[in-house]
Amino acid sequence: MKNYYLITFFIILFSCSNKEKEEEIVSSGVFYPKVESRSVITGKISNIKNFSNKSKTIRLIVDDITIDKQVKYITTINENGKFLFDIPLSHSTKSFLVYSDGRIAPYIFPNDTLMINCEIIKRESLIGIKATSYDEKHKKFQNNFKKHDNWFYTEVDKFKKNLEKEQSPNNLKIEFLDFEKLLHKKIDSRIKDKQSNKIIYDYLKYSATYSCYENIIKLGRKIEDQKEKKTFYSFLTDSITFNQNALITSEYMYFLNFYSNFVEPRSTISIISTGKSDEQIKKELIAQKIENKLKLRPGIWGDYSVASNIRNTVIEREEEFTASSIDYYLELVKKNIKDNYTRQLLLAMLKKEKLSIIERDNINIPSGSEFQNTSKDLTSNLYDEILQKNKGKVIYMDFWATWCNPCIKQFPYSKKLHSKFESKDVSFVFLCCKSKKEAAENIIKTYQLKGQQYILNQKQYEYFEKQFEIVGFPSYILIDKQGEVYSKNASRPQSENTSITIEKLLNKK
C-alpha cells in the first residue's frame, strides 16, 4: 500500500449509508478502556511548524478482532510536533497512522513502545504524512515490513485487475485458489531467512490465504441456489478452525467476519415466554444467544464472537438498555468469557456504558428541542410545514439515524454551529430516520442537541429521500431565506465551509 492516499479514502471511511462496521473515536488523551495488554506509540512530526494552520490532531486506526471493529484513536500534536498513543492491544497487527489526507502503516506489538519520526508532505492541494525514521529497535523490522507489505498488495491488485470477471463464481473461485498457491510460492521465494523474518513471513502467508478466501465468500453470495452455495463453500466448512496465530493480519479478521455472516449456519433460539415479564424474556434470550455462540465456536473464537455481539447490541445501541440490563450483561461476561483480555475489554466498555446511561437518565432534552408533533399522514405537507415555520430563515436540515455513528459524531459540531448562529435567522432542523423514538430521544439528551426535532415515519422518509435524493446518512440540506433549496449535498457541521455558506445565505438579498 502507498503511504499517501487521496481524500476519497476519508469520504468512504466516514460514509454511513448502511449499518457497516464503524470506528470508535476515543477522545484525545483518554485511551479507553484500561486493560493490561497495551501498546504505546510515541512520535514527532519534525516540520509541524511549517503547517501551523493545519490540523493539530493525528489518528491511529487499529483492527481489533476482540470486538470485531476498527477502533480509531485520536490524540493531539503539541507545538513541538510530539504525539503519544497508549492503547489496548491483544495481538500484533498492522495499524494506520493518519494525518489529514495521508497515512502510514506501522506494524505494532502489544506490551511494546514504538518511536517514530514523521514529516508532513504536500502534493498539490493534499496534505499527507510519511515516516522518516523509527527507533533503533524497530527500524529494520518496520522498513522490511513496509517493503513486503507494499509488494503483497501490489500483487493482489495486479491479479484482481487482470482477472476476467465475466465468469461463473465457480471458475472465479478456482482462479483465486490458484492465485493463493502462486502467492505462497512467491512468498517462500521472497523470504529467504524465514526464521529471522518469521512475523513478516507468517503475516504474508496468512494474508495470502485469507484475502483469497474472503474474496471467494463474496463470490458465493451471488449464488441463489442454497444447495449449490453450500457446495461452493464446502472447502471452508469442512476445514474451518479458529487460528489465533493468523490474527497478525487484518485479512483474517475480515475473513472471519464474512464467514460468520454469509457461510456459517444460523442457530435458532427458543424460550417459553408464558407467565414471564418482558425483562425476563429479554434476559433469557440474551443468555441463550451467548450460550449458542459459545457452543458453535468453542474456545477463544467463541469469546470474540460474544464480545462482538455484545458490542453490536449494547455499545452500538441497536437496542435501548437500562442500567440494570447492563448489570446483567456484566454478570454474563464475568461468567462466560474465559479470555482475560476480552473479558477486561468488555467489562470496561459495559461499565462505561452504564455510567453514560445513568448520566443520560439524569438530564432532560433541551427546552424547545422536543420532537415536533406531526400527523402520521403528513408527507409533503411536513416539508411545507417546516418551510412555513421557518419562513425568512436559512434552514440547515440534518437527516440522521440512531445507528449511524458518523451522524452522531457530528453532533458536538452541530452544537457549536447552533451556538454561533443562535441569535441569527438560522434554523437547525434534525430529521431522525429509520429509528426508534426512545433511542433518538436518548441521543438528543446525551448531546444536549438544540434545534427542531422530527422523527420520520417510513412514508415521510421516502418523500424526503426522493425530494432531496438522499443516498445515505448523514445527509445535510441547506435552504435559503426564500425557501429555495440551495444545496442537496451541504457540507457537514464539522466543515468550516458550512459556517461560511450559512453566512453567505444570511447576507444574500
C-alpha positions in Angstrom: 0.0 0.0 0.0 1.2 3.5 -0.7 2.0 5.9 2.1 -0.1 8.7 0.5 -3.8 8.5 0.0 -6.3 10.7 -1.8 -9.1 12.4 0.1 -11.6 9.9 -1.2 -10.4 7.5 1.5 -12.0 9.7 4.1 -15.2 10.1 2.2 -15.6 6.3 2.2 -14.4 5.9 5.8 -17.0 8.3 7.2 -20.0 7.5 5.0 -22.8 5.5 6.6 -25.3 4.5 4.0 -25.6 1.1 5.7 -25.1 -0.4 9.1 -21.5 -1.2 8.4 -18.6 -1.7 10.7 -17.9 1.6 12.4 -15.0 3.2 14.0 -15.0 4.2 17.7 -13.5 7.6 18.3 -11.7 7.9 21.6 -11.2 11.4 22.9 -7.7 12.9 22.9 -5.8 11.9 25.9 -8.4 9.3 27.1 -7.3 5.9 25.9 -10.3 3.9 27.0 -10.6 1.1 28.1 -7.8 0.3 30.5 -6.6 -3.2 30.1 -3.3 -4.9 30.9 -2.1 -5.6 27.4 -1.2 -2.3 25.8 0.8 -0.7 23.0 2.5 2.7 23.0 3.4 4.8 20.0 5.4 8.0 20.6 6.1 10.2 17.6 7.3 13.6 16.4 6.4 15.5 13.2 9.5 17.4 12.5 8.1 20.1 10.3 4.8 20.8 12.1 5.6 24.5 12.5 5.6 24.8 8.7 1.9 23.8 8.7 0.7 25.9 11.7 -2.8 26.3 10.1 -3.3 22.6 9.7 -4.9 20.0 12.0 -3.3 19.5 15.4 -4.7 16.0 15.8 -3.5 12.7 14.5 -5.4 9.4 14.3 -4.4 5.8 14.9 -6.7 3.1 13.3 -6.4 -0.5 14.6 -8.4 -3.6 13.7 -9.5 -5.3 16.9 -11.0 -8.7 16.4 -11.9 -8.9 20.1 -14.8 -6.6 19.4 -14.9 -7.1 15.6 -14.4 -3.5 14.6 -11.9 -0.8 13.6 -11.1 1.3 16.5 -9.9 4.9 15.8 -7.9 6.7 18.5 -7.3 10.4 18.2 -4.6 12.4 20.1 -3.3 15.9 19.9 0.0 17.0 18.4 1.8 19.5 20.7 3.5 22.7 19.5 6.8 20.8 19.1 5.1 18.2 16.9 5.1 15.4 19.5 2.2 13.0 20.0 1.5 9.9 22.1 -0.8 6.9 21.8 -1.3 4.4 24.6 -3.9 1.9 23.5 -5.2 -1.6 24.4 -3.8 -4.3 22.1 -4.1 -8.1 22.4 -2.0 -9.1 19.4 0.5 -7.7 16.9 -1.1 -6.1 13.8 -0.7 -3.6 11.1 -2.1 -0.2 12.0 -2.7 3.1 10.2 -1.4 6.4 11.4 -3.5 9.0 9.7 -2.9 12.7 9.3 -5.1 14.9 7.1 -5.3 13.1 3.7 -2.5 10.6 4.1 -1.4 7.7 6.2 1.4 5.4 7.0 1.1 1.8 8.2 3.4 0.8 11.1 3.2 -2.7 12.5 2.6 -2.6 16.2 3.0 -5.1 19.1 1.4 -5.5 22.5 3.5 -4.5 25.5 5.8 -2.6 23.3 6.8 1.0 22.6 7.4 2.2 19.1 9.1 5.6 18.4 8.5 7.1 15.0 9.7 10.3 13.4 7.4 11.8 10.7 7.1 14.8 8.5 4.1 16.4 6.7 4.2 16.3 2.9 2.2 18.3 0.5 1.2 17.3 -3.0 -0.9 19.8 -4.9 -3.8 20.6 -2.6 -3.5 17.4 -0.5 -1.6 17.1 2.8 -0.1 13.8 3.9 2.4 12.2 6.2 5.4 10.0 5.8 7.7 8.2 8.2 11.3 9.4 8.1 12.7 7.1 10.7 12.0 4.6 13.5 13.9 3.9 16.8 16.8 1.5 16.5 14.9 -1.4 18.0 12.2 -1.3 15.3 13.9 0.4 12.3 14.9 -2.7 10.4 11.7 -4.6 11.0 9.4 -1.6 10.1 11.3 -0.9 6.8 11.2 -4.6 5.9 7.5 -4.9 6.8 6.6 -1.8 4.6 8.6 -3.2 1.7 7.0 -6.7 1.8 3.5 -5.3 2.6 3.6 -3.0 -0.4 4.8 -5.9 -2.6 1.9 -8.1 -1.4 -0.9 -5.7 -2.1 0.6 -4.8 -5.4 0.5 -8.5 -6.4 -3.1 -8.7 -5.2 -4.2 -5.5 -7.0 -2.5 -6.7 -10.2 -4.2 -10.1 -10.0 -7.7 -8.5 -9.5 -7.1 -6.0 -12.3 -6.3 -8.7 -14.8 -9.0 -11.1 -13.6 -11.7 -11.8 -16.2 -14.7 -11.0 -14.1 -17.4 -12.2 -16.6 -17.0 -15.8 -15.3 -19.1 -18.1 -13.2 -18.5 -17.9 -9.4 -17.0 -21.5 -9.6 -14.5 -20.5 -12.2 -13.5 -17.4 -10.3 -13.2 -19.4 -7.2 -10.7 -21.7 -8.9 -8.7 -18.7 -10.1 -8.5 -17.3 -6.6 -7.4 -20.7 -5.2 -4.7 -21.0 -7.9 -3.6 -17.4 -7.1 -3.4 -18.3 -3.4 -1.0 -21.2 -4.3 1.1 -18.9 -6.5 1.3 -16.3 -3.8 2.6 -18.8 -1.3 5.3 -19.9 -3.8 6.3 -16.3 -4.3 6.4 -15.6 -0.6 8.6 -18.7 0.0 10.9 -17.5 -2.7 10.9 -13.9 -1.5 11.6 -14.5 2.2 14.9 -16.4 2.3 15.6 -16.3 6.1 12.2 -17.4 7.4 13.3 -17.8 11.0 14.6 -14.3 11.3 11.7 -12.9 9.4 9.0 -15.1 11.0 6.5 -12.4 11.8 6.6 -10.9 8.3 6.7 -14.4 6.7 3.6 -15.5 8.7 1.9 -12.2 8.0 2.3 -12.6 4.3 1.3 -16.3 4.3 -1.9 -15.7 6.3 -2.7 -12.6 4.2 -2.4 -14.6 1.0 -4.8 -17.3 2.2 -7.4 -15.2 3.9 -7.6 -12.4 1.3 -8.3 -15.1 -1.3 -10.9 -16.8 1.0 -12.6 -13.5 1.7 -13.0 -12.8 -2.0 -14.3 -16.3 -2.6 -17.0 -15.8 0.1 -18.0 -12.6 -1.7 -18.4 -14.6 -4.9 -20.6 -17.2 -3.2 -23.1 -14.5 -2.2 -24.1 -14.2 -5.8 -25.3 -17.9 -5.9 -29.0 -18.0 -5.3 -29.5 -21.8 -5.0 -28.8 -22.8 -1.4 -27.6 -26.3 -2.2 -25.2 -25.0 -4.8 -24.0 -22.3 -2.4 -23.4 -25.0 0.3 -21.2 -27.0 -2.1 -19.4 -23.8 -3.2 -18.4 -23.1 0.4 -17.7 -26.7 1.4 -13.9 -26.3 1.2 -14.3 -23.8 4.1 -16.9 -25.5 6.2 -15.1 -28.9 6.1 -11.9 -27.5 7.5 -12.7 -24.2 9.3 -10.9 -23.9 12.6 -10.0 -20.8 14.5 -6.4 -19.8 14.0 -5.3 -17.4 16.7 -1.9 -17.1 15.1 -3.5 -15.6 12.0 -4.7 -12.6 13.9 -1.5 -10.8 13.0 -3.2 -9.9 9.7 -6.4 -7.9 9.3 -7.3 -10.1 6.3 -8.1 -12.9 8.8 -10.4 -10.7 10.8 -12.2 -9.7 7.6 -12.4 -13.3 6.5 -14.0 -14.4 9.8 -16.5 -11.6 9.6 -17.6 -12.6 6.1 -17.6 -16.3 7.2 -19.8 -15.6 10.2 -22.3 -13.5 8.2 -22.6 -15.5 5.0 -21.3 -19.1 5.4 -21.9 -20.2 9.0 -25.3 -21.8 9.7 -27.7 -19.8 11.8 -28.6 -21.1 15.2 -32.2 -21.0 16.5 -33.3 -19.6 19.8 -36.5 -20.7 21.6 -37.8 -19.9 25.0 -41.0 -20.4 26.9 -42.5 -17.0 27.4 -45.7 -17.9 29.2 -46.0 -16.1 32.6 -42.7 -14.2 32.2 -42.1 -10.5 32.1 -40.7 -8.7 29.1 -37.5 -8.1 31.1 -37.2 -11.8 32.0 -37.8 -12.9 28.4 -35.1 -10.5 27.2 -32.6 -11.8 29.7 -33.2 -15.4 28.7 -32.8 -14.5 25.0 -29.5 -12.8 25.8 -28.3 -15.8 27.8 -29.3 -18.3 25.2 -27.7 -16.3 22.4 -24.4 -16.2 24.2 -24.7 -19.9 25.0 -25.3 -20.8 21.4 -22.3 -18.7 20.2 -20.0 -20.4 22.7 -21.2 -23.9 21.6 -20.9 -23.0 17.9 -17.4 -21.6 18.3 -15.6 -23.1 21.3 -12.6 -21.5 22.8 -11.3 -18.0 22.2 -13.3 -17.6 18.9 -16.4 -18.0 21.0 -15.2 -15.3 23.4 -14.6 -13.0 20.4 -18.0 -13.8 19.0 -19.8 -13.0 22.2 -17.7 -9.8 22.6 -18.7 -8.7 19.1 -22.4 -9.5 19.7 -22.4 -7.5 23.0 -20.7 -4.6 21.3 -23.2 -4.6 18.5 -26.2 -4.9 20.8 -25.2 -2.7 23.7 -22.5 -0.3 22.7 -23.8 0.4 19.2 -27.3 0.9 20.7 -29.2 -1.5 18.4 -31.5 -1.8 21.4 -32.2 0.5 24.4 -30.9 -0.6 27.7 -31.3 0.4 31.3 -28.5 0.4 33.9 -29.9 -2.9 35.4 -29.8 -4.5 31.9 -26.1 -3.6 31.7 -25.6 -5.2 35.1 -27.0 -8.4 33.7 -24.5 -8.3 30.8 -21.7 -7.7 33.2 -22.6 -10.9 35.1 -22.8 -12.9 31.9 -19.4 -11.6 30.8 -17.8 -12.5 34.1 -19.4 -15.9 34.0 -18.8 -16.9 30.3 -15.8 -15.1 28.9 -12.6 -17.0 29.6 -10.0 -15.0 27.7 -8.6 -12.4 30.1 -8.1 -9.6 27.6 -11.5 -9.9 26.1 -13.1 -10.0 29.5 -11.3 -6.9 30.7 -12.2 -5.1 27.5 -15.9 -5.9 27.6 -16.2 -5.2 31.3 -14.6 -1.8 30.9 -16.8 -1.0 27.9 -20.0 -2.1 29.7 -19.1 -0.1 32.8 -18.6 3.0 30.8 -21.9 2.4 29.0 -23.7 2.0 32.3 -22.3 5.3 33.6 -23.4 7.1 30.4 -26.9 5.6 30.8 -27.1 6.8 34.4 -25.9 10.3 33.4 -28.3 10.4 30.5 -31.3 9.5 32.7 -30.5 12.4 35.0 -30.7 15.0 32.3 -33.6 16.3 30.1 -33.9 17.1 26.5 -33.0 20.8 25.9 -36.0 23.1 26.2 -37.7 23.6 22.8 -35.9 20.6 21.3 -38.6 18.0 22.0 -39.9 16.1 19.0 -42.4 18.0 17.0 -46.0 16.7 16.8 -46.8 15.8 13.3 -49.6 13.8 11.7 -48.6 10.3 10.7 -50.2 11.0 7.3 -48.0 14.1 6.7 -45.6 13.6 3.8 -45.0 16.5 1.5 -47.1 18.6 4.0 -44.4 18.1 6.6 -41.8 19.8 4.3 -44.3 22.6 3.7 -44.8 22.9 7.5 -41.1 23.1 8.1 -40.7 25.8 5.4 -43.7 27.8 6.8 -42.4 27.5 10.4 -39.0 28.9 9.4 -40.1 31.4 6.8 -37.5 34.0 6.1 -34.7 32.0 7.8 -31.8 29.9 6.5 -32.6 26.2 7.2 -29.9 23.6 7.8 -31.5 20.2 7.7 -29.8 17.2 9.2 -31.0 13.7 8.2 -29.6 11.2 10.7 -30.3 7.8 12.3 -29.6 6.5 15.8 -27.5 3.6 14.5 -25.3 5.8 12.3 -22.1 6.7 14.2 -20.9 9.2 11.6 -24.2 11.1 12.1 -23.7 11.1 15.9 -20.1 12.1 15.7 -21.2 15.4 14.1 -23.4 16.4 16.9 -20.8 18.2 19.0 -20.1 20.3 15.9 -23.8 20.8 15.4 -24.0 22.3 18.9 -21.1 24.7 18.1 -22.8 25.7 14.9 -26.1 26.3 16.6 -24.4 28.4 19.3 -22.7 30.5 16.7 -26.0 31.3 14.8 -28.4 31.1 17.8 -29.2 34.9 17.6 -29.5 35.0 13.8 -32.1 33.9 11.3 -30.9 30.3 11.1 -33.0 27.2 12.0 -31.4 23.8 12.6 -33.8 21.0 11.8 -32.9 17.4 12.7 -34.9 14.7 11.0 -34.3 11.2 12.5 -34.9 8.4 10.1 -35.4 4.6 10.3 -35.0 4.7 14.1 -37.0 4.3 17.3 -38.1 7.4 19.1 -36.8 6.4 22.5 -33.3 5.8 21.1 -33.4 9.1 19.3 -34.5 11.0 22.5 -31.7 9.4 24.5 -29.1 10.6 21.9 -30.6 14.1 21.9 -30.4 14.2 25.7 -26.8 12.9 25.7 -25.6 15.5 23.3 -28.0 18.2 24.5 -28.8 18.8 20.9 -30.7 22.1 20.3 -32.9 22.5 17.3 -36.2 21.4 15.8 -36.5 17.7 16.1 -38.6 15.4 14.0 -38.8 11.6 13.8 -39.9 10.4 10.4 -42.2 7.5 9.6 -41.4 5.4 6.5 -43.7 7.4 4.2 -42.2 10.7 5.3 -38.7 9.4 4.9 -39.4 8.1 1.4 -40.8 11.6 0.4 -37.7 13.4 1.7 -35.4 10.7 0.2 -36.9 11.3 -3.3 -37.2 15.1 -2.8 -33.5 15.6 -1.8 -32.0 12.5 -3.5 -30.8 11.1 -0.1 -28.5 8.1 -0.6 -27.2 7.6 3.0 -26.7 9.1 6.4 -25.8 11.6 7.4 -27.2 13.9 4.8 -27.4 17.7 5.0 -29.6 20.1 3.1 -29.4 23.9 3.0 -32.4 26.1 2.2 -32.1 29.8 1.7 -34.3 32.5 3.3 -36.6 32.4 0.3 -37.4 28.8 0.9 -35.4 27.6 -2.1 -33.1 24.6 -1.9 -29.5 25.9 -2.0 -27.8 22.6 -1.7 -28.9 19.0 -1.6 -25.4 18.0 -0.5 -24.4 20.5 2.0 -21.2 20.1 4.0 -21.1 18.6 7.5 -21.3 20.7 10.7 -17.6 19.9 11.2 -16.6 21.6 8.0 -15.6 25.3 8.0 -17.4 25.6 4.7 -20.7 25.1 6.4 -20.4 28.2 8.6 -19.1 30.2 5.6 -22.1 29.1 3.4 -24.7 29.9 6.1 -23.2 33.4 6.5 -23.3 33.8 2.7 -27.0 32.8 2.7 -27.8 35.2 5.6 -26.3 38.1 3.7 -28.0 37.2 0.4 -30.5 39.8 -0.6 
